[in-house]
C-alpha cells in the first residue's frame, strides 16, 4: 500500500513539475516536431552519424582499426541507445496514465491497484515499441552488444534509420504506401506472369540436352531477369516453344515497367502540390511577419514586385496554376488554392505570422469573405481589399478592411488628370512605377523633434528641390480651420496644406522629389537644418 501511495505521489509531483514539462517538450521538439528550428540540425547530425558508423562497422570487418574508430563506434551506439529510450519516453505520459487510473478508482470508490496501472503503461509503450521505426532503432543498437554478437549482420539495418531523418526518403516511402493497392495489383500480375513463364520454360526446356534450365530455381531466375528486361544472357532458350515464351515475357515485362513507372510518376505528381505547400508552411516559421497576397493578377503582381524590392516576405495564393507558376518563377512563395479556404488560412498561420493581408482577387464576394475571416483570425493585421464597385466599399470596411482600393475608379481619375495635366501625371507615374529617379517618401514627425510645432511654411522645401504633397494626421487631431482634408481610415489627409499649417507629433509629411534629394532632406532635418533662414532660431 505504501508503494502505491509513493507511486501516485511521485506521478502528481511530475505532473506539477515545470522542469519536467520543459525537458519533455525540448526532447519532443528535437525528435518529433517537424516545425522545430532545431529539427533540421538534429536530422543532419544523425544522418552523418548513421552513415559514418556503418562505414566504421565495415572497416572493422575488413581489417584492423585503431582505438579512435572503436571509441567512435561506441559513442554512436550510446547516442542511438539514448535516442531510442527518449523516443519511448516522449511517446506518451506514463504518469498521466497512472493518475487517470488512480482518479478513476477514487471516483468509483474502489482500491487503486498499482500493478494494473503499470501494466497499462507497459501496454501503451509497447504500442510504440512494435512500430517499424522503433524496431529499426532497436536493431541498430542490439547487435552491438556482445551477448548478441551472432546478430552483427543486422547492424546494416542501421542504414534504415536514415529514413527517419531524411524527409525526402520519407516522402518517397509515403508515396509508395499511398499507391499500395495499385502496386499490389501490379505485383500480383507480375507474379502470375513469372510463375506461368517459369513453369512453361521448365516444361519445354528441361527436355532439351542443350538447355540451361534444369530446376525450378533456374526457371524462376530466368523469368525474373527477363520480365524486368535485365537479360544477362547466361540462360537462353533453345527450343522454339521456349523462344515464344521469351517473346511473350519480354512484352509483358515492358508492360509491367510502363505501368509501374506510370503509377509512381502519377503518385509523385499528386504529391508535389503537398510538398510545395509544406515548404511554404515551413518557411513561414522563419518569418517574423509576412504579407499575404490573395490573387496574383496585375495588381497582385505589381504589389509583390514592390514588396520584394523592399526585401519583405511575400506569400501568394491563387486558384490559377499559371499565375502560381509565374509567381514562383519570380522567386515568390506561392500556393495554388482558394484563399477563402479557412483551413488554408490556418495553415498559413495568419493569426500569428501575417502582418498584412491583401485581398486582390477579381471577385468582390471572395474579397469580403477573406477580409472577414482574416480580421477574425488576426485583429491587428493591416488588411487592404480591392473593390470593383462603390457598393462593396462599405461592406469591406464593415468586414474589417483597413484600406479599400477601387482600381477602376482610380484609373478613371488618373486618366482625367492626364488629360488636364499630362506633365504632372508623367512625373507621378514615374515615381510610382520606379522608371524614373523621382520618388514619394513619408517623413514622420517625432515627438520633441525640430518639426514638432513648426508651420510647414518654415520648411525650405523649394531650397531642397522638393514638393510637399500633403500631411497625414490622426483623425482625433484634425484641424477645424480652413484647411481641407480627406477622410482616411482612422486618419485625415491634408492635401497641399497652407504655410501656417502647424505640424504636430506623429504627423507624416508626404514629400515628392528626387530620390537623392529626399535622402539628403531627411539627414538635414536630423541635424536641425532644412528650414528657411527667416525661421531659424
DAVENWO-V461975 format. One record per residue. N is the residue number from 1. RES is the residue in three letters. D_LAST is the distance of its C-alpha to the last C-alpha in whole Angstrom. Layout:
# DAVENWO-V461975
<<N;RES;D_LAST> <N;RES;D_LAST>>
This chain:
# DAVENWO-V461975
<<1;UNK;89> <2;UNK;87> <3;UNK;86> <4;UNK;85> <5;UNK;83> <6;UNK;81> <7;UNK;80> <8;UNK;79> <9;UNK;77> <10;UNK;75> <11;UNK;75> <12;UNK;73> <13;UNK;71> <14;UNK;70> <15;UNK;69> <16;UNK;66> <17;UNK;65> <18;UNK;62> <19;UNK;62> <20;UNK;65> <21;UNK;63> <22;UNK;61> <23;UNK;63> <24;UNK;65> <25;UNK;62> <26;UNK;61> <27;UNK;65> <28;UNK;65> <29;UNK;61> <30;UNK;63> <31;UNK;66> <32;UNK;66> <33;UNK;63> <34;UNK;62> <35;UNK;59> <36;UNK;58> <37;UNK;55> <38;UNK;58> <39;UNK;61> <40;UNK;61> <41;UNK;60> <42;UNK;63> <43;UNK;65> <44;UNK;65> <45;UNK;66> <46;UNK;69> <47;UNK;70> <48;UNK;70> <49;UNK;72> <50;UNK;74> <51;UNK;75> <52;UNK;75> <53;UNK;77> <54;UNK;80> <55;UNK;80> <56;UNK;80> <57;UNK;83> <58;UNK;85> <59;UNK;84> <60;UNK;86> <61;UNK;89> <62;UNK;89> <63;UNK;89> <64;UNK;88> <65;UNK;85> <66;UNK;83> <67;UNK;81> <68;UNK;78> <69;UNK;79> <70;UNK;81> <71;UNK;78> <72;UNK;76> <73;UNK;79> <74;UNK;79> <75;UNK;75> <76;UNK;75> <77;UNK;78> <78;UNK;76> <79;UNK;73> <80;UNK;75> <81;UNK;77> <82;UNK;74> <83;UNK;72> <84;UNK;76> <85;UNK;76> <86;UNK;72> <87;UNK;73> <88;UNK;76> <89;UNK;73> <90;UNK;70> <91;UNK;73> <92;UNK;73> <93;UNK;73> <94;UNK;76> <95;UNK;75> <96;UNK;74> <97;UNK;77> <98;UNK;79> <99;UNK;77> <100;UNK;78> <101;UNK;81> <102;UNK;81> <103;UNK;79> <104;UNK;82> <105;UNK;85> <106;UNK;83> <107;UNK;83> <108;UNK;86> <109;UNK;88> <110;UNK;89> <111;UNK;89> <112;UNK;87> <113;UNK;88> <114;UNK;86> <115;UNK;89> <116;UNK;88> <117;UNK;84> <118;UNK;84> <119;UNK;86> <120;UNK;84> <121;UNK;81> <122;UNK;84> <123;UNK;84> <124;UNK;81> <125;UNK;80> <126;UNK;83> <127;UNK;82> <128;UNK;79> <129;UNK;81> <130;UNK;84> <131;UNK;81> <132;UNK;81> <133;UNK;78> <134;UNK;79> <135;UNK;82> <136;UNK;81> <137;UNK;79> <138;UNK;82> <139;UNK;84> <140;UNK;81> <141;UNK;82> <142;UNK;85> <143;UNK;87> <144;UNK;85> <145;UNK;87> <146;UNK;90> <147;UNK;92> <148;UNK;92> <149;UNK;92> <150;UNK;94> <151;UNK;92> <152;UNK;89> <153;UNK;90> <154;UNK;88> <155;UNK;85> <156;UNK;84> <157;UNK;83> <158;UNK;80> <159;UNK;79> <160;UNK;79> <161;UNK;76> <162;UNK;74> <163;UNK;74> <164;UNK;72> <165;UNK;69> <166;UNK;69> <167;UNK;68> <168;UNK;69> <169;UNK;72> <170;UNK;72> <171;UNK;71> <172;UNK;74> <173;UNK;76> <174;UNK;75> <175;UNK;76> <176;UNK;79> <177;UNK;80> <178;UNK;78> <179;UNK;81> <180;UNK;84> <181;UNK;86> <182;UNK;86> <183;UNK;86> <184;UNK;89> <185;UNK;91> <186;UNK;91> <187;UNK;92> <188;UNK;95> <189;UNK;96> <190;UNK;95> <191;UNK;98> <192;UNK;100> <193;UNK;100> <194;UNK;100> <195;UNK;103> <196;UNK;105> <197;UNK;105> <198;UNK;106> <199;UNK;109> <200;UNK;110> <201;UNK;109> <202;UNK;111> <203;UNK;114> <204;UNK;114> <205;UNK;113> <206;UNK;115> <207;UNK;119> <208;UNK;118> <209;UNK;119> <210;UNK;116> <211;UNK;113> <212;UNK;111> <213;UNK;110> <214;UNK;113> <215;UNK;111> <216;UNK;108> <217;UNK;106> <218;UNK;106> <219;UNK;106> <220;UNK;103> <221;UNK;101> <222;UNK;102> <223;UNK;101> <224;UNK;98> <225;UNK;97> <226;UNK;98> <227;UNK;96> <228;UNK;93> <229;UNK;94> <230;UNK;94> <231;UNK;97> <232;UNK;98> <233;UNK;101> <234;UNK;103> <235;UNK;105> <236;UNK;106> <237;UNK;109> <238;UNK;112> <239;UNK;114> <240;UNK;113> <241;UNK;113> <242;UNK;110> <243;UNK;108> <244;UNK;108> <245;UNK;106> <246;UNK;104> <247;UNK;103> <248;UNK;102> <249;UNK;100> <250;UNK;98> <251;UNK;97> <252;UNK;97> <253;UNK;94> <254;UNK;92> <255;UNK;92> <256;UNK;91> <257;UNK;88> <258;UNK;87> <259;UNK;87> <260;UNK;85> <261;UNK;83> <262;UNK;82> <263;UNK;82> <264;UNK;79> <265;UNK;77> <266;UNK;77> <267;UNK;76> <268;UNK;73> <269;UNK;72> <270;UNK;72> <271;UNK;70> <272;UNK;67> <273;UNK;65> <274;UNK;65> <275;UNK;65> <276;UNK;61> <277;UNK;61> <278;UNK;61> <279;UNK;59> <280;UNK;56> <281;UNK;56> <282;UNK;56> <283;UNK;53> <284;UNK;51> <285;UNK;52> <286;UNK;49> <287;UNK;46> <288;UNK;44> <289;UNK;43> <290;UNK;45> <291;UNK;45> <292;UNK;48> <293;UNK;49> <294;UNK;52> <295;UNK;53> <296;UNK;53> <297;UNK;53> <298;UNK;51> <299;UNK;48> <300;UNK;48> <301;UNK;49> <302;UNK;45> <303;UNK;44> <304;UNK;45> <305;UNK;45> <306;UNK;41> <307;UNK;41> <308;UNK;43> <309;UNK;40> <310;UNK;38> <311;UNK;40> <312;UNK;41> <313;UNK;45> <314;UNK;47> <315;UNK;50> <316;UNK;52> <317;UNK;55> <318;UNK;57> <319;UNK;61> <320;UNK;61> <321;UNK;63> <322;UNK;61> <323;UNK;58> <324;UNK;58> <325;UNK;59> <326;UNK;57> <327;UNK;54> <328;UNK;56> <329;UNK;56> <330;UNK;52> <331;UNK;52> <332;UNK;51> <333;UNK;53> <334;UNK;55> <335;UNK;58> <336;UNK;61> <337;UNK;61> <338;UNK;60> <339;UNK;57> <340;UNK;58> <341;UNK;60> <342;UNK;59> <343;UNK;61> <344;UNK;59> <345;UNK;56> <346;UNK;57> <347;UNK;58> <348;UNK;54> <349;UNK;53> <350;UNK;51> <351;UNK;50> <352;UNK;48> <353;UNK;47> <354;UNK;46> <355;UNK;42> <356;UNK;43> <357;UNK;46> <358;UNK;46> <359;UNK;49> <360;UNK;50> <361;UNK;54> <362;UNK;55> <363;UNK;57> <364;UNK;55> <365;UNK;57> <366;UNK;57> <367;UNK;53> <368;UNK;53> <369;UNK;55> <370;UNK;53> <371;UNK;50> <372;UNK;52> <373;UNK;54> <374;UNK;50> <375;UNK;48> <376;UNK;51> <377;UNK;51> <378;UNK;48> <379;UNK;46> <380;UNK;42> <381;UNK;43> <382;UNK;41> <383;UNK;44> <384;UNK;43> <385;UNK;46> <386;UNK;48> <387;UNK;50> <388;UNK;52> <389;UNK;52> <390;UNK;50> <391;UNK;52> <392;UNK;52> <393;UNK;48> <394;UNK;48> <395;UNK;51> <396;UNK;49> <397;UNK;46> <398;UNK;49> <399;UNK;50> <400;UNK;47> <401;UNK;45> <402;UNK;41> <403;UNK;41> <404;UNK;43> <405;UNK;44> <406;UNK;46> <407;UNK;46> <408;UNK;49> <409;UNK;47> <410;UNK;44> <411;UNK;46> <412;UNK;47> <413;UNK;43> <414;UNK;42> <415;UNK;45> <416;UNK;44> <417;UNK;41> <418;UNK;43> <419;UNK;45> <420;UNK;42> <421;UNK;39> <422;UNK;41> <423;UNK;38> <424;UNK;36> <425;UNK;38> <426;UNK;39> <427;UNK;35> <428;UNK;35> <429;UNK;39> <430;UNK;38> <431;UNK;35> <432;UNK;37> <433;UNK;40> <434;UNK;38> <435;UNK;40> <436;UNK;37> <437;UNK;34> <438;UNK;32> <439;UNK;31> <440;UNK;29> <441;UNK;27> <442;UNK;26> <443;UNK;22> <444;UNK;22> <445;UNK;19> <446;UNK;20> <447;UNK;19> <448;UNK;16> <449;UNK;15> <450;UNK;11> <451;UNK;13> <452;UNK;15> <453;UNK;14> <454;UNK;12> <455;UNK;14> <456;UNK;16> <457;UNK;15> <458;UNK;11> <459;UNK;13> <460;UNK;14> <461;UNK;18> <462;UNK;20> <463;UNK;18> <464;UNK;19> <465;UNK;23> <466;UNK;23> <467;UNK;24> <468;UNK;23> <469;UNK;26> <470;UNK;25> <471;UNK;24> <472;UNK;27> <473;UNK;26> <474;UNK;29> <475;UNK;31> <476;UNK;31> <477;UNK;27> <478;UNK;28> <479;UNK;26> <480;UNK;29> <481;UNK;27> <482;UNK;28> <483;UNK;27> <484;UNK;30> <485;UNK;31> <486;UNK;33> <487;UNK;35> <488;UNK;35> <489;UNK;37> <490;UNK;35> <491;UNK;32> <492;UNK;31> <493;UNK;29> <494;UNK;27> <495;UNK;28> <496;UNK;26> <497;UNK;23> <498;UNK;22> <499;UNK;18> <500;UNK;17> <501;UNK;19> <502;UNK;17> <503;UNK;17> <504;UNK;19> <505;UNK;20> <506;UNK;23> <507;UNK;22> <508;UNK;23> <509;UNK;22> <510;UNK;25> <511;UNK;24> <512;UNK;27> <513;UNK;27> <514;UNK;28> <515;UNK;29> <516;UNK;27> <517;UNK;24> <518;UNK;24> <519;UNK;24> <520;UNK;21> <521;UNK;19> <522;UNK;19> <523;UNK;19> <524;UNK;16> <525;UNK;14> <526;UNK;16> <527;UNK;14> <528;UNK;10> <529;UNK;11> <530;UNK;13> <531;UNK;10> <532;UNK;10> <533;UNK;9> <534;UNK;8> <535;UNK;6> <536;UNK;4> <537;UNK;0>>
